[in-house]
Each structure stands twice: as structure tokens, then as C-alpha cells.
Amino acid sequence: MARLCFRPEDEDKLAKGWPNLVVPVDGRKEDKAPAKAALKAWSVSDPIHFTEWPRKTLHRYVRAADPKCLVHTADEDAGRTMKAFETDGEPSPNEVLGGLRGVFERGWTTYPFRLRDFVYGAETIAGTDAVIGAISGAVQSAKWPTPPLGLNHLCRATIVECCAFLTLRASPAAAKDARAKLEGVLSSGGDDVKRAYSECFETLDYVTNGAAGVKRILAASAWVGLEVPALATCATLDFAADDPDYVREMVLKAEKKEPMSVRVAWIGGPPVLEGLALRKWPAAQLPSIVRDFGMLRDPAIVTLMLSLVGKSSVKDAPLVWFREHAEYARPILAKHKDAAAKMVLRQL
């Protein structure tokens, strides 16, 4: 794969699954009132943190995801959750790993992005090897009653999905062991179990088989996902890194305004960046889009940044990018005839 990023360290980040992880950050304003910030992150129906999390807020959020604290209907559960939000300090590795195994077994009726944040947040505390070992072990020892109990199988599918990116960051031995356990469950599940837990076994397919699994699922779908969606667990091109040609082919079939992850752009390379500025993301996600696509060296990135200049949701981030990449951007901007390009050129 040809290098697409300005910096080799960003190539490494993308190869290890960025933006599908959590990075704790110090000095964020939310950490001035972390209990309140954790409650807000817990309560929203759409994500407000994208990869980077305020550290103290993250610790409280992860602690609250322990099964003993999960809110269902009981006032007692709600009280334990609030106590977790108010507890300072990092949870212990044993605490988060026990919570992770419990959540997999018990299930959690919630939005998929919350589960992912919990899994990747646990990774920052207990380490990648320990987290992928806990998940793959839970999958291997899990009971699969038919019919399924509530939404437990949907929760399991989302947790399994995270293994696709955890594998990229795990040690070779831990990745090999986890893959073997996941593949064993996929191959040994009976037809009745696979029908009852279809989402989970489809997820096991594309997590362990990459593009081949994605192809099997997307063959029956008119929708092509270009990023891991916040509110669903499903096969997207993020999981097809082993077949860049397939990714490029499918991007052409996707909706032109479908939001794309920087990982899909990195897998497919320059051909999939055509028309990037026409794609639409939620306003809350745009700062992370500037951050992520700003890693890439391609004329389409200049056009994207130009389209975002002046948007209140990103403040001056596009102009900061232009200043940091002035030598690269200046000749490309010179070819643009619109007023926005001329304004940026003047500032450079």
C-alpha cells in the first residue's frame, strides 16, 4: 500500500485501526467537571467524543459500564451509576475486564457507540492483549440459548466487532489466540444458533474473514457503509482492508453523500477521495473529520478543508491545517478560482 499520509506515524495509526479506538487526552474542558461530563456522554443518543476522550471523564464513564451499575429500571441501579460517575481515579484493570465479561454475558440495551467506547476505554486501562483476550474468551465460553434473551445478542455483536481493530493493535500471540477462538465459535455454531443470533455470527464472519465476510453480507444489501455507524453494528468497508480493489469498487457504488471514515479512505487510496467534500457528517463529528482527514496528503483534502472554512462547528481548524501544510496546499489553492480559496491564499 502506497503511503498516503504526510507523516509515517499517521500511517501506523491507520494501520492499527484509527479512528476505531479511544485516546485519553489531558487538559480538556470537560475534565473540570468530569462527573457531569461522564453523565452527559452516558445520556446522549449520538456520540459527542470521537476517538479522543477527556481522561477523567473517560475513567468515570468506563467505571459506570460495570454490569452492577447499568441502568435498567431499578432505582438501586441508577444510584450505583451515579456513584460511579462521582468516583475519582482510574478503574483497575481487573475491574474493567470483569465489567467487560459481565456486559458480554448479561447484555446491555444501549446504542452501539456506547459499547464501543466502553471496550476501547477498557483497552486504555487494561491493555489491548487483556481486552481482546477477555472478549474472545467470553465468546468461546458463552451460552447461546434459543430463542435469544432480549437484546443480548446485539450487544454481543458490537463487542465482537471491536475485535477486528483490537487485533491490529494486539501482540501477534494475543491476536492469533483471539482469532482462533472466534473462528472456532463461528465454525461450531449450529444452524439454529446462527439463525437466532444472526447479527453476532455475521459479525464473527467479517471480523475473522475480512473482505470475504463483508462481501457475503453486502451481496444481499443495496447499502454500502463507508464508516462504522454510531447507531448500528454491520459490515462496512472498514473491515475489508485486505482487499483495497474491492473497497475502491464499492465506494463507487455508495451514495455520494454517505459519510466516509479516514480508514476507508486510507484503504482505498486516492481514487476513493474523489468528491470527498460532497460527503456529509454530523456537525459534532466535523472537528474529528478535520483532524483525521488532515493526516492525508491528497488534493481532495485541500478541497475538503476549503469547504469547511467558516463553519462554526470546526472553528479555525481548517485554517490551522492550511497554515501547517502551506507549502503543499498553496499551488493547489492557486488552481481554485473561488473567493474562499483566494482568501485562504492571502492568509498564507
BAVEX-333779 format. One record per residue (C-alpha): x, y, z. Coordinates in steps of 0.001 Angstrom, whole numbers, padded with zeros to 6 digits, always signed. Example, Ala and Ser with C-alpha at 12.3 -4.5 7.8 and 13.67 -1.06 7.14 Angstrom:
<nodes>
+012300-004500+007800/+013670-001060+007140/
</nodes>
This chain:
<nodes>
+000000+000000+000000/+001479+003336-001083/+001979+005920+001622/-000909+008391+001759/-000176+010349+004947/+002120+013309+005452/+003747+011572+008420/+004781+007915+008753/+003451+007795+012322/-000027+008539+010974/+000304+005633+008548/+000987+003460+011571/-002071+004811+013406/-004334+003978+010473/-002781+000538+010052/-003685-000140+013697/-007338+000754+013255/-007642+004522+013762/-010210+006011+014388/-011663+002852+015979/-010108+003259+019419/-010066+005646+022366/-007201+008017+023167/-007327+009688+026619/-006409+013380+026445/-005452+015675+029314/-006428+019303+029710/-009877+019143+028107/-012533+021476+029498/-014887+018577+030295/-012483+017325+032955/-013159+020426+035055/-016473+018734+035937/-015865+015089+034951/-018879+013613+036747/-021207+015909+034826/-019328+015244+031568/-019483+011470+032059/-023219+011629+032723/-023675+013668+029548/-021661+011174+027462/-023754+008405+029007/-027063+010139+028275/-026729+011330+024671/-028281+009456+021770/-025461+010399+019386/-021724+010391+020160/-020030+013558+021342/-016484+012163+021642/-014733+010803+018573/-011610+008762+019415/-010190+011412+021755/-011740+011485+025236/-011079+013712+028263/-009164+011340+030549/-011037+011871+033852/-014378+011765+032078/-013410+008513+030360/-012439+006831+033626/-015815+007605+035178/-017679+006546+032038/-015876+003191+031923/-016411+002579+035640/-020156+003161+035212/-020353+000489+032495/-019752-002284+035031/-022835-004562+034935/-023513-003799+038615/-024103-000171+037617/-026034-000482+034386/-029312+001371+034471/-032410-000609+033587/-035410+000308+035715/-034319-000099+039326/-033541+002968+041396/-030723+000985+043002/-029007+000590+039633/-029341+004314+038972/-027769+005104+042335/-024767+002870+041659/-024292+004504+038281/-024272+007990+039751/-021779+006878+042398/-019520+005577+039611/-019685+008962+037879/-018655+010670+041106/-015716+008342+041867/-012347+009842+041011/-009364+007923+039674/-008722+005248+037105/-010551+001917+037480/-008288-001088+037968/-007595-003471+035052/-009381-006283+036906/-012384-004032+037424/-012789-003143+033750/-012052-006668+032492/-014630-008137+034878/-017090-005496+033734/-016391-006300+030091/-017014-010008+030581/-020170-009225+032536/-021534-006889+029881/-020935-009522+027194/-022743-012183+029203/-025602-010068+030557/-026090-007739+027606/-026702-004022+027619/-029655-002484+025804/-027964+000638+024519/-026544+002360+021454/-023598+000581+019803/-021313+003613+020094/-021574+003416+023902/-020449-000203+023867/-017523+000603+021607/-016466+003473+023841/-016589+001101+026814/-014495-001565+025051/-011897+000868+023722/-011895+002768+027010/-011175-000510+028808/-008311-001050+026359/-006634+002178+027534/-006692+000874+031118/-006109-002884+030873/-004188-003051+027585/-005090-004454+024188/-003983-008033+024827/-006002-008324+028024/-009145-006836+026465/-009128-008950+023321/-008361-011983+025465/-011341-011234+027721/-013689-010779+024754/-012556-013840+022806/-012663-015909+025993/-016189-014701+026719/-017257-015576+023177/-015717-019042+023437/-017397-019862+026765/-020717-018131+026049/-024066-019875+026190/-026299-019316+023158/-029847-020101+024324/-032563-020235+021705/-034650-018153+021456/-032268-015288+022352/-032815-013436+025592/-033805-009820+024932/-031211-007779+023039/-028226-009634+024466/-027156-010882+021034/-026993-007331+019625/-024740-006270+022485/-022520-009289+021861/-022282-008486+018155/-020991-004968+018847/-018398-006201+021332/-017219-008862+018870/-016986-006203+016152/-014372-004332+018184/-012059-007349+017900/-011406-006511+014243/-009481-003410+015319/-008149-004734+018617/-006425-007487+016626/-004464-004855+014699/-003033-003453+017938/-002574-006673+019908/+000664-008629+020148/+000978-011364+017478/+000425-014111+020063/-002673-012492+021560/-004114-011713+018111/-003552-015307+016948/-005151-016762+020072/-008183-014458+019848/-008684-015174+016167/-008566-018930+016782/-011236-018670+019487/-013516-016503+017350/-013081-018741+014306/-013835-021790+016446/-017161-020361+017598/-018056-019288+014052/-017412-022766+012651/-019007-024711+015505/-022305-022821+015857/-025301-024868+014760/-027828-023630+012212/-030449-022896+014875/-027981-020839+016898/-026746-018972+013822/-030300-018077+012828/-031204-016937+016341/-028017-014879+016689/-027616-013898+013045/-026178-010449+013797/-023498-011896+016058/-022473-014648+013643/-022431-012246+010689/-020143-010042+012764/-017892-013007+013575/-017693-013658+009817/-016438-010240+008748/-014273-009808+011841/-012398-013069+011186/-012588-013187+007380/-012252-009514+006422/-013302-008639+002899/-014613-012154+002195/-017068-011821+005089/-018028-008285+004105/-018742-009465+000556/-021040-012232+001757/-023115-009755+003745/-023134-006820+001307/-024053-009088-001612/-027649-009003-000377/-027669-005293+000503/-028150-002165-001581/-026429-000069+001123/-022654+000319+001259/-021277+001587+004570/-018174+003772+004406/-017732+004136+008166/-018620+002194+011298/-022038+003733+012111/-022681+005043+015598/-026142+003515+015833/-025657+000133+014165/-023438-002932+014088/-022948-004044+010499/-020440-004910+007797/-018807-001813+006325/-015754-001276+004166/-013703-000536+007304/-013461-004317+007717/-012237-005015+004174/-008661-003741+004438/-007306-006941+002899/-008944-006125-000469/-008340-002469-001490/-009620-003141-005019/-012968-004264-003605/-013099-001165-001391/-012498+001105-004389/-015166-000721-006399/-017746-000449-003635/-017076+003220-002869/-018152+003953-006440/-021464+002221-005700/-022082+004054-002443/-024178+007172-002058/-022118+010250-002917/-023082+011945+000354/-022513+008863+002541/-020079+009741+005343/-016676+008088+004960/-014128+007168+007599/-010494+008094+007159/-009701+004383+007434/-011741+003581+004306/-010002+006468+002532/-006629+005080+003612/-007508+001558+002460/-008827+002657-000936/-006279+005409-001553/-006639+008478-003794/-009360+007026-006081/-011908+006943-003239/-011207+010562-002238/-012851+011971-005347/-015863+014041-004308/-014883+013886-000634/-016044+017458+000032/-019589+016474-001002/-019923+013913+001791/-021935+014841+004869/-021110+014244+008530/-022958+015395+011682/-021739+018792+012892/-020433+017266+016140/-018210+014918+014130/-016672+017568+011868/-013765+018541+014176/-012639+014912+014145/-013041+014814+010351/-010642+017759+010052/-008259+016000+012438/-008444+012628+010675/-008517+013574+007007/-005922+016230+007747/-003435+013368+008050/-003794+012587+004334/-001749+014118+001532/-004064+014480-001451/-005577+017408-003423/-009041+016247-002334/-008109+017094+001250/-007375+020682+000238/-010847+020894-001320/-012423+019355+001794/-010688+021823+004115/-011699+024687+001847/-015344+023574+002052/-015169+023676+005860/-013631+027137+006236/-016034+029359+008141/-018164+026570+009626/-018800+027268+013293/-018557+023596+014261/-014873+023428+013298/-013907+026998+014310/-010493+027836+012803/-009291+024211+012450/-009267+024246+008600/-007211+027467+008555/-004798+025953+011071/-004430+022961+008744/-003714+025259+005794/-001027+027094+007761/+000590+023827+008828/+000543+022488+005259/+001014+025763+003381/+003800+024509+001122/+001655+021605-000072/-001671+023455-000247/-000596+026743-001884/-000187+025504-005514/-003440+023516-005278/-005332+026521-003926/-003944+028633-006751/-005881+026480-009203/-009172+027244-007431/-010959+030350-008684/-013489+030847-005907/-013329+033592-003302/-012726+031205-000398/-009529+029888-001995/-008282+033404-002664/-008982+034370+000929/-007021+031386+002265/-004167+032138-000125/-003977+035674+001190/-003751+034353+004738/-000942+032002+003734/
</nodes>
